[in-house]
Amino acid sequence: MYEQSTDPYVSVWGENLHFGYWDGEQDQATVAEATEALTDKTLALLDAARDERVLDVGCGVGAPALRLAGQTGARVTGISISQAQIASATAAAQKAGLHERVSFQHADAMDLPFPDAKFDSVLALESLHHMPNRRHVLGELHRVLRPGGRVAIADFVLLGQTTPEGTRILEDFRRTGGVLSLGLVEEYQAEIVDAGFTLEQTLDVSAQTRRSFAATADAFEAARDRVVPFMGAEGLTAMVQTCRQLAELPQAGYALFSAGRV
């Protein structure tokens, strides 16, 4: 999925492969500005310091990792199951002159190739919903995080039970968006605690990120000629329709979590 879709997605949405954050209806930020705003909101939960070791799980093409290293001087290791994303991220680090502080490698979060307590903090920015077993991945994050370290997560959540029509829309979201793990915000919190973390904050930013659904639909419709070759006309139509329906679904939410390891 990621090998073929990354370049077209970046060309349409930008290098931050996640939702945007708009601070109210009057916020006129562009998608690029809004996605950076969500990056900053999530990174603030880490409070990383210079030379701290940070693991970026599902690093995409490296934009959040490079932003973190550039702002704080942290040393970041980004991982992805996509070789294409790793190549793009590595090239971006070289171009930014941050290759001595930021590195990227092919790895699966379900089986992290790192020793226990390797990292001072862990970032998972809109990546854990792609995991086939989120509970297992949270256990892996706990294992590689040192005692006293912190994890910051941004992800999709459900804000209550849905109607049968809402359930159908969410099934379409799972199918068109590669969503393998999706549940109530309370379930997410419980999984974080069950993994051994101490939950510190849960921030409901559904209202601030909801515009992303319609913005995604608009951007991909406008780029139809570029995206149809890799996702097909029917695939594009289905994705756009699902995004517009999700924009109107009250239970489709988004949350930021921070948690620590004792």
WOKA-V573576 format. One record per residue. N is the residue number from 1. OMEGA is omega in whole degrees, 0 to 359 (NA if undefined). Layout:
n:N omega:OMEGA
n:N omega:OMEGA
This chain:
n:1 omega:186
n:2 omega:183
n:3 omega:184
n:4 omega:190
n:5 omega:188
n:6 omega:183
n:7 omega:177
n:8 omega:180
n:9 omega:179
n:10 omega:181
n:11 omega:181
n:12 omega:190
n:13 omega:183
n:14 omega:187
n:15 omega:174
n:16 omega:187
n:17 omega:179
n:18 omega:182
n:19 omega:176
n:20 omega:180
n:21 omega:177
n:22 omega:185
n:23 omega:178
n:24 omega:184
n:25 omega:182
n:26 omega:180
n:27 omega:183
n:28 omega:181
n:29 omega:173
n:30 omega:176
n:31 omega:180
n:32 omega:179
n:33 omega:182
n:34 omega:178
n:35 omega:175
n:36 omega:178
n:37 omega:178
n:38 omega:174
n:39 omega:183
n:40 omega:178
n:41 omega:181
n:42 omega:180
n:43 omega:180
n:44 omega:179
n:45 omega:178
n:46 omega:183
n:47 omega:183
n:48 omega:180
n:49 omega:181
n:50 omega:177
n:51 omega:173
n:52 omega:183
n:53 omega:184
n:54 omega:174
n:55 omega:177
n:56 omega:185
n:57 omega:184
n:58 omega:193
n:59 omega:183
n:60 omega:180
n:61 omega:166
n:62 omega:187
n:63 omega:179
n:64 omega:179
n:65 omega:180
n:66 omega:178
n:67 omega:180
n:68 omega:181
n:69 omega:181
n:70 omega:182
n:71 omega:190
n:72 omega:186
n:73 omega:177
n:74 omega:176
n:75 omega:191
n:76 omega:171
n:77 omega:179
n:78 omega:178
n:79 omega:176
n:80 omega:174
n:81 omega:181
n:82 omega:176
n:83 omega:179
n:84 omega:178
n:85 omega:179
n:86 omega:179
n:87 omega:179
n:88 omega:181
n:89 omega:179
n:90 omega:178
n:91 omega:179
n:92 omega:178
n:93 omega:177
n:94 omega:182
n:95 omega:181
n:96 omega:182
n:97 omega:182
n:98 omega:186
n:99 omega:177
n:100 omega:180
n:101 omega:184
n:102 omega:177
n:103 omega:182
n:104 omega:180
n:105 omega:178
n:106 omega:180
n:107 omega:180
n:108 omega:181
n:109 omega:177
n:110 omega:182
n:111 omega:187
n:112 omega:183
n:113 omega:183
n:114 omega:178
n:115 omega:178
n:116 omega:174
n:117 omega:182
n:118 omega:191
n:119 omega:177
n:120 omega:177
n:121 omega:182
n:122 omega:177
n:123 omega:174
n:124 omega:187
n:125 omega:178
n:126 omega:180
n:127 omega:188
n:128 omega:178
n:129 omega:176
n:130 omega:185
n:131 omega:181
n:132 omega:179
n:133 omega:184
n:134 omega:180
n:135 omega:179
n:136 omega:181
n:137 omega:177
n:138 omega:175
n:139 omega:177
n:140 omega:178
n:141 omega:178
n:142 omega:183
n:143 omega:186
n:144 omega:180
n:145 omega:180
n:146 omega:172
n:147 omega:185
n:148 omega:180
n:149 omega:185
n:150 omega:173
n:151 omega:175
n:152 omega:185
n:153 omega:170
n:154 omega:185
n:155 omega:175
n:156 omega:176
n:157 omega:173
n:158 omega:180
n:159 omega:180
n:160 omega:181
n:161 omega:183
n:162 omega:172
n:163 omega:175
n:164 omega:178
n:165 omega:177
n:166 omega:178
n:167 omega:178
n:168 omega:178
n:169 omega:179
n:170 omega:176
n:171 omega:176
n:172 omega:177
n:173 omega:178
n:174 omega:184
n:175 omega:185
n:176 omega:184
n:177 omega:181
n:178 omega:183
n:179 omega:183
n:180 omega:181
n:181 omega:181
n:182 omega:180
n:183 omega:181
n:184 omega:179
n:185 omega:179
n:186 omega:177
n:187 omega:178
n:188 omega:179
n:189 omega:181
n:190 omega:179
n:191 omega:177
n:192 omega:180
n:193 omega:180
n:194 omega:179
n:195 omega:178
n:196 omega:180
n:197 omega:168
n:198 omega:182
n:199 omega:183
n:200 omega:182
n:201 omega:167
n:202 omega:181
n:203 omega:177
n:204 omega:180
n:205 omega:181
n:206 omega:182
n:207 omega:183
n:208 omega:182
n:209 omega:187
n:210 omega:180
n:211 omega:182
n:212 omega:180
n:213 omega:180
n:214 omega:179
n:215 omega:177
n:216 omega:179
n:217 omega:181
n:218 omega:184
n:219 omega:182
n:220 omega:175
n:221 omega:181
n:222 omega:181
n:223 omega:186
n:224 omega:184
n:225 omega:181
n:226 omega:188
n:227 omega:180
n:228 omega:180
n:229 omega:181
n:230 omega:180
n:231 omega:178
n:232 omega:181
n:233 omega:180
n:234 omega:178
n:235 omega:178
n:236 omega:180
n:237 omega:180
n:238 omega:181
n:239 omega:180
n:240 omega:179
n:241 omega:180
n:242 omega:179
n:243 omega:180
n:244 omega:177
n:245 omega:178
n:246 omega:179
n:247 omega:181
n:248 omega:183
n:249 omega:185
n:250 omega:184
n:251 omega:179
n:252 omega:186
n:253 omega:182
n:254 omega:183
n:255 omega:171
n:256 omega:179
n:257 omega:167
n:258 omega:182
n:259 omega:181
n:260 omega:173
n:261 omega:180
n:262 omega:NA
